Amino acid sequence: MKAISTVTILALVASAPATPSGRTSVQPSAVLATPLDAVSAVLDAFAEHRVVALGEGPHGNEQGHAFRMKLIQDPRFAERVNDILVEFGSGKYQSLMDRFVQGDLIARDDLKRTWQDTTASGTVWDRPIYEEFFQTVRAVNLSLPKDRQLRVLLGDAPIDWSLVHSHAALRRWGMQKDAHAAALIKNEVLAKGRRALVIFGDGHLQGRPFAIREVTRKRGLTNKLEAEPHRTRVFTISSKFADLSRWQVDAGSWPVPSIAKIRGTPIGQQFFASFYPIPPEPGWNTTRLQDHFDAVLYLGPPGTMSMSRFPTSLCHDPVYMKMRLGRMQVEDIRIRQPTIDELKALCAGAEQ
């Protein structure tokens, strides 16, 4: 039998999936993930998929936002994509958003309700990058003929806050988010022969290995689209800021931004729990990243991530503060006070 060299053994160990506890097991050598130009990779995915889902990563991160701006402003984007489904807008204001991105003049006091009146009681969508996204789509559309203009689909459930007076009521609306988003894809994209880019939190794109489980099938946007009656294979992209060089050494020198397909690679074969917290349900601790996602978006090592700042001008807006603090009061008791304290801390440093 031919001897196995030390170098070969080390290569096998380096590419072996780590268990959730951090241990590794030597498995057959995987092919290495290859970084691709991120914009081109997303656009190329539409050649075989009607829906491409791009995880946002940590809500509010500026690197992901910068990439999304670059993507939608690329001249090729509007040639291949019709719609953009976003998590950071309430479906209650879909007609208003349609008018805005088509160039109509909309008062900002009306427009801001799009991202302020969502099922999120806290400040997550109040950061300026989300309004900038809508403004950028509008600017792109003004340079396009009417039949090629992009449509923004507001993927959060159309909550009516005037009827929400308890955490139970808020939770019922929150649980409708993925179903609302899936219905938009079915009725406004697939039924009309269109293509859509989905921009949602990574958590909504997970759970593919458990699509046959009724308990999981009821949640998760990817599962809702890939299960009957949609049966639409979604190309899913993880935007987790992880140290990919832990599993593939050269990943630390990938161009920023890059996208790499991960099936059969050292990165894809890592346990899902090495990247994301897992639900308290059986089986999640045995799944691999490649079971949930088709590719990863590389935006640099974790230490390079920066967050969009909360606009402290809102701290001096009594209408906003009354609204936001009031909605936080109906949150789950475990996170109610921490979110209130966080807003007060953000405002504590605002100029008086």
Order of alpha helices (4+ residues) and beta strands (2+ residues): alpha-beta-alpha-beta-alpha-alpha-beta-alpha-alpha-alpha-alpha-beta-alpha-alpha-beta-alpha-alpha-beta-beta-alpha-beta-alpha-alpha
